[in-house]
Amino acid sequence: MGDREKIRKEKERWREETLKKHLEKSRERDEVLFSSVSGYSYDYIYTPADYSEEYDYLKSLGFPGQYPFTRGIQPNMYRGKLWTMRQYAGFGTAEESNKRYKYLLEQGQTGLSVAFDLPTQMGYDSDDPMSQGEVGRVGVAIDSLEDMEILFKDIPLDKVSTSMTINATAAILLAMYIVVAEKQGVSPDRLRGTIQNDILKEYIARGTYIFPPEPSMKIITDIFSFCRKNLPKWNTISISGYHIREAGATAVQEVAFTLADAITYVEHAIKAGLDVDEFAPRLSFFFAAHTEFLEEIAKFRAARRLWAKIMKERFGAKNPKSMVLRFHTQTGGVTLTAQQPKNNIVRVTLQALAAVLGGTQSLHTNSYDEALALPTELSVMIALRTQQIIADESGVANTVDPLGGSYVIERLTDDIEKAAEDYIRKIDEMGGMLKAIEAGYPQKEIHESAYRYQMEVERGERVIVGVNRFVMDEEPPVGEILKVDPALEKKQIERLKELKKRRNQRNVEESLKNLRRAAENDDNLMPFIIEAVRNYATVGEIVKTLKEIYGTYTPSVDIF
């Protein structure tokens, strides 16, 4: 304590005698530049005296692989195994995406990450009028098991880990994956991967929901229960802060709202009769990495420590694996600029490095041209090579939590954790995240943050290189831009039409009838969805059946 007080006094003396005199002779840059996007104002310098009075190294940090996991979830982190290198891909038809996956695997990618088109995400088949103009645009079109078989043709599902960014229709896509594996001779217990399956953030930030919150939560807990028994290596949910951040949230809001969503999932699973230590080890998270380097590193560490405390103190978890926050990271899509797009390579490199220094388990690096179109093979390769250079040339993977102990990193970690706790406390007081969503609270907070940030950019206070500073009258050439052939939509619709002629319609109708009855009886839906998928019922047909029981969701507040 004596040393802390001595350092504090010396810092004040330094401010008065050294810094103040210097500033009398030297102008500083704009003060806004010294605050983070979250509004955190950086001090000139940090010392041990900036830690909280209650700071205790062993309680606050400890060692990697031990509670509270601030310094990492494995004792040796990347010295033992590097993070999984994923590249998010999917466009047009299943054939086109299958070619891209094989290319990525040949280039050294270690896991697949599937993007689905908007109709698939929203539960519409490609031939539905609502799908017109959207088929295969932002991801691969999947209407039936046949498409899924083509998507993973000649890719052994027992050898790869597959992440699927799918939410409202997650149970259906997981069922298809299980059946494709069966056809390859791979049993469900050997499958590794993740479905996003995070419906709450859809109500908050993204909008690809179908059913009201309660039946949506019921389907999610059905997946938890089914996978606990049948897919022990599968991550049943990836609770996503990424889309919350993409909507305009700050780093603090990303942590707070993501963990508040996670609390809701855990509460519903326990209410459904699951033991916390049975399902919690398979929970995973998904965060964004933005360019605010120091804040991002601290954000990951704060989230890890806060989640460990929540699981231990709030839910009474006994298994240390239940307290571990395992997360995938994607570099910030919203940070990419269409102006001078090759600058995005530098942005993505900084963001990827922040994710690694923050201890991510899996990483996707965006391609520099994604502000313009779907990425080309060249831009995807550069993005993947960015990860490989960080892993094999930078040296940051040689030691665990390399910036742990940095005065500013530890202070930021503490401050982000405390600010996130304040948000969670307020959400608890409102009756939990479902009540908060109904009241529009997280939506409003995100919108205000997004507006504040945009105003700072437009006033030139927040510098975006190539956009509001260092602008060029004549933009340099970008190179090839990938465009989805409009003819692919017609091809996809034709294939769906042919499938409906070939399949056993009686079996389809019987399996859909069984699914409807299961929904009415509140049974676990997964076995019935698998049965419908096996008979080549489509995504749209399965969703339509469930809509008859559950209805659809219309928000009480405008979230967009």
N, C-alpha and C positions, 0 to 999 in steps of 0.2 A: 504493500500500500504506500510505503514511504517512497519507493521508486516511482510509482505512478504520479504521486503528487509533485515530486521533483521534476519529472518529465513535463507535466502539465505547466508548471511555473516557467520552465525553461522555454517551452513553446510560446508562451505569452510574451516572454522577454524577447524571443526571436522575432515575433510579430512586430513588436514596438521598435526594437533597435535595428533590425536588419531588413525585414520585409517592407516596413512602412517607409523607410528612407529610400529603398530601391524604387518603390512605386511612385514616390514624388518625382523621380527622374524618368521613369519608364511607363508608358501607357500600356494598358492591357487590352486584350481583344474583347469582343462583346461578351457581356456577362452571361447571356443565354447559352453561349457555347460551353460554359462550365457546369451546366446542369444536364442530367440525363433525360431521355425521353419520358421517363417516369416522373420527372420533376425533382429528382434527387440532386441537391447542390453539392458539388465536390469541394472539399476543403483544399487548401494549398498542399498540405502534407498530413500524413497520418502517422501516429505513434502508438506504442502500447497503451498510452493513457486514453486513447479514443475507444478502447474496448469498454463494454458496460462494467459497472461496479461488480456485478455478479459473475463476471467472466471466469470460467474454470476450464482450462484446456481439456482435461479428461472428460468433463461432462458435455462441453460444447462441441469439441472436435473429436477427441479420442483417436482411434486408429482405423484405417480402412478395413472393411469387412466386419466391423463391430458397431453396435448401436452407439450413437445415433446416425452412423453412416455418412456423416458430413463429408468425409474425405474419400468416399468411394464405397461401392457395395461389395467388391472383392478385395481380399487382402493384398493381392499383387497387381490388380487391375490389368493394364495392357501389357505388362511384362509376361502375363500368362496367355492372354488371348486378346487380340485387337477387337475393336468394335466391329459389328457387322456392317459391311458397306453395301448399302442398298441404293438403287436408282429407281425412283418412282416412274413407272412407264405403263402405257396402255392407250391405244388410240385406234379408231376405225374398227375393223373386224378382229376377231380372235386370231385369224391367220397372220395379220400384220403385227399384232402384239407379240405373238409367239416368236416371230422372226427377231424382234427387238430383244426379247428375253434371252434368246440363245446368243445373240451378239454380246449382250452385257455379261453373261456368264463366261463367254470366251475371253472377255477383257479383264477378268479377275473379280467381278462382282461376287459377293458371297451370300446374297439373299435377294429374293424377288420382292418387288413392291408393286401391287397392282392398282392402277387407276381405272375406275369404271365411269362410263358415260352417265350423263344426267338422267336419262330415262331409267337406266338400271338402278340408280340410286333412289329414284322416286317411285319405283315399283310399276313402271309402264313398260310394256313390250314395244319393240321397235316399230311395229305396225299400228300402234295406237296413234290417233290424231294428235295427242299431246306431245308425242315424240318427234314430230316433224321438224326437220332442220337441226336436231340435237343428237341424232344417232352417231355414236363414235366420235363426237367432237372433243370432249374433255377427258375421254377415257375409252376403254374398250366396251363395246356393246355385248351384253350377255343376256340372252333371252331364255335359254334353256340349258340343260345338261350338255347337249350337243356342242354348244359354244364353249363351254368350260373344258370339254374333252379336247377341242381344237386348241384352246388357249395353252394347255399344258402338254400338248403332244410332244413326245420324246424328251420330256423333262421329268426325271425320276423324283417323285414327290417325297420319297424317304431320304433324299440326298440334299434337298434345299429347304431353306426356311422361307415361308411366304407370308408377306404382310398384305392384307387387303383393306383398302380404305373404303369401307362400306358401313353404313349405319342402320337406317330404317329397314333395309332388306338383308342385314348381315346374316340372320339365321338361314336364309335361303341360299346365299352364296357359300356359306360354310357347309351346308348340306351338299351342295354340288361338288365342292372340293373333296369332301369325304367319299362321295360315290365315284368320282374320277380316280381317287387313290385306290379304292376297292378294285376297280377295273384294271389297275396296274398291278394288283396283288399286294398293295400296301395297306396294312391294317391301321385303323384310326389311332391306336396307341403309339404309332411311330411318326405321326405327323407333327411337324414343328412350324409354328408361325403365329400370326396375330390377326384377328379381325378388329377393326376400330370399334364398332359396336357401341359408340358413345352418343346416345340420342339426346342427352341433355344439352350438349353444346350446340346441337342443331336448333333447338328452341332458342338458345341464347344468341347465336352468332351466324349460323350458316343457312338454315332454312330447309334442308332436305329431310324433313320429317314426314310421316304419313299418319300414324295413329296418335291418339291423345297420350299424354304422359304415362298414365297408370298402366294401360295395356302394353305400352312400349317397354316400361320397366319390367312387366311380367315376362315378356319375351326374353329380355336380357337375363333375368334370373333363371329362366328355363335353360338358356345356353350355359350359364355357370354350372348348373346342376348336371346337365348332360355331359359337358366336357370333363368335369371332375371325375366322372365314372368311365368315360370312353376315350377322351383325348387328354391324357395327363400332361403332355408336353406343350399343349396349345395355350396361348395367351388369349383369354376369353374376352378381353376388352383392352382397348388402348385409349385411356381417358385423355382427351385431347385439349391441350392448351393452345396448340398450333393455330387452329381456326379462330379461337378467341383472340389471339394476338393479331392474326391476319385482318380481323374485323376492326382493329384499332385500339385494342387493349394495351395497357402498359405492362412492363415486366411483372410488377407487383400484382396487377389484376389477373394476369395470366396464371400466376401461381395460385392466387386466392380462389379464383372461380373454378380452376381445374380441380383443386383439392376439395372444394365444396361439392362439386359434382361427384367426386370419388366417394366422399362421405355418404352421399345419398345412395350410391350403388351398394356400398357396404351395408347400410341400414336396411335396404330392401332385401338383400340376400339373406341377412340374419333373420329378418321378419318372415322370409319364405322357408325358414327352417335349416339353413345352411350354417355350419360352424365356421367362424371367421378364419380359423387356421386351416380349414379345408379348401377354401377358394381364394383367400387373399394372396397366397404366393404366386398365383397366376395372373394377378392384376398387373397391367403395365400402363405406361404413360407416354404421351407424345407432346413434345414441346417444340417451339420455334427457337431458332438462334438468329438474333439480329446483330447489327454491326456495332452496337454500344458494348464494346468488348468487355470491359471490367464488370459492368452491371450484369451482362449475360452469364459470365462465369459464376458470379456470386448467386445469381438467380437459381441455377441448377443445384448449387450446394445448399441453399436455403430450403428449396423444395424438398430435397432429400431428407434433411434433418427434421423439417416440420412434419412430413408424412410419417416418419418413424415414431415421432411423439404421438401423433394422432392415433396410430394403430395400437400403440402400447398403452397409452393413458386413457383414450376415449373408448376403444373397443376391446381392451383387455387381451390383445393378441399375445400368445406365448411363444409361438414359433418365430425366431428371428427373420425367417424368409417372408413372413407376413408383414414385417415392418420395412422391408426393402422397397425403395422406389426405383424400379427399373424403367428406363425411358429410351425412346427413340427420338431423334432430333432431325428436323428438316430446316435447312437454311431458309431465311425469310423471303417467301415469294413476293410479298408486298413491298419489299425493299428494292426489288429489281427495277431498273429504269429502261424505258424504250429508247431514251436519248443516250447516245454513246454506250450502247449495250455491252461492249467488251469491258467497260469498267466493272460490270457485274462479276467478272471473274475474281477481281480483287475483293469485292464485298463478300462473295461466297467463301473465299479463302479465310478471311477474318472470322466469319460466322462459324465455319467448320472448326477452326482452331479453338474458338470459344467453347464449342460443344465438347470437344475432346478434353480441353483443360477443365471443363465442368464435370467430366466423368460419364459421358453418354455411353449407352450399350449398343446403339445402332445409329447410323447416320445416313441421311440422304442429302446430297449437295445439288442444288438447283443448277440448271444449265443457263449460260449467260443470255440466251436468246428467248427465254420463257416469257418475257414481257411482250414479245412480238408474236409468238406462235408456239406450237408444240416443239420440243427440242429435236434437233437433228442428231444423227449418229455422232458427228464430230463434236458437237457441243456437249453431248452426254459423256463422251470419252474424256473431254477436258475436265468435266465435273468429277468424274470418277478418279482421274489421275490426281486431282487436287487432294482427295482423301489419301491416296496411296503415297503421295509425297509427304504429307503431314505424318503419316504412319511410319514411313521408312527413312526419311531424310531429316526431319526436324529435330528429332531427339526428345520430343515432349512425351513420348510413350515409354520412355525409359525409367521414369520414376512416378510414383503415385501422387496425385494432387499437387503438381509442381508449384502452383501459386498459393497453396495452403500456408498460412503464416504471414502472408503479405498483409500489412496493416490495413490497407484500403480494402482488400478482398474480404478480410474477416469482418471489418466494420460494415461493409455493404451487405454481406451475408446476414449479419445480425439485423440490420435495418429492414431488409426485404422480408425476412421471416416475421418480424414484428408487425410490419404493415399488412402482410398477408393474413396474419392472425386476427388483426383488427377487422378486416373484411369478413372473415369467416365467422367471427363473433357476431357481427351485425346480421349476417345471413341466418345464423342460429336464432337470433332474437326475432326474426321475421317468420320463423317456423320452418326453416330449412330451404334448400335450394328450389324445390318445386314451387313453394309459396313465393319465393323471391322472383322466380321466372314469371309466374302469373302476374305479379305486381310490376314486372318490367324493370326491376332494379338493376341486375347486371347489364341488361341491354342499354339502359340509360347511362350507366357509368362508362361503358365502352364507347358509346356515341360521343359523350362529352370529351373523352380522351382523344378520340380520333379527330374531332373538330379542332381541339386545341393544337394538336400536332400539325394539322393541315394549315391552320392559320400561321403557325410559326414558320412553316416552309414558304408559304406565300409572301410573308413579310421579309423573308430572307434571313430570319433569325436562326433557323435550323438549316444548316447547309447540306444540300444534296448535290454532289459534284456532277456537273453536266446538265443539271436541271435548273438550279437557281444561282449557280456560281460556276465559273470556268465553262461557260456555254460556248458552243461552236456554231458559227453561221451555217457552215456546211458540214453535215454529219458524215463521218467516215463510213465506207461500205460495210454492211453487216455480213454479207455472204449468203449462203443458201438458207432459205426459210422453208420449213416443213409445212405442207398444206395437206389436209385430209381431203381425199377425192370424194366429191359429192356422190359419185356412183356407188361408193361403198354402202351408203344407206339403202339404196335400192337392192343391192346384193344381199344385205342382211335381212331385209324384209322378205325377199324371195326364199332365202334359206328357211326362215321361220314358217313360211307358207308351206314349203315342201315337208318340213318336219310334222306339221299338223296333219298332213295327209297320210304320212307313214306310220305314226305312232298308234298305239292301241287306245282309242278314244274312251272305250268303256273303262279301262284301267285308270285313265286320267280322271274321269268323272268320279269313280269310286274312291280314289285316294283323296280327291278334293272334298268329297262328302265326309270322309273320315277326319280330315283336318278340321272341317267346320264343326263337327261334333266334339272334337277334342277342345277347341276354343270355347265352345258353349259349356263344356264340363270342367273347364279350368285345368285340364291335363297339361303335362309337359308337351309342348308342341314339336320339339325337335324330331322325335321318331316319325311323326306324321308328315312333317315337311320333307324329311329324307325319302319317305315312301312316295310322295308326290313328285319329287325331283327324279327319282329312279324311273318313274313312269313317263318322264319328259313333260310334265306339267311346266308351264312357263312361269317366269317371275311375276308377270302381270296377272296370271290366273290365280296364283297362290295369294298374292296381295289382295286381289278382288274378293276372294273367299274370306280372308281375315277382316277386310273392311266391313263385310256384312255383319260381323259380330262386334267389332271394336269401334267402327266408325272412323272418321278422319278428324284431324286437329285443325282448328282455326284459332289463331292466337287472339287473346283478349286485348293485347297491346300490339301496336305496329312496331316490329323489331327491325325493320329495314327502312 
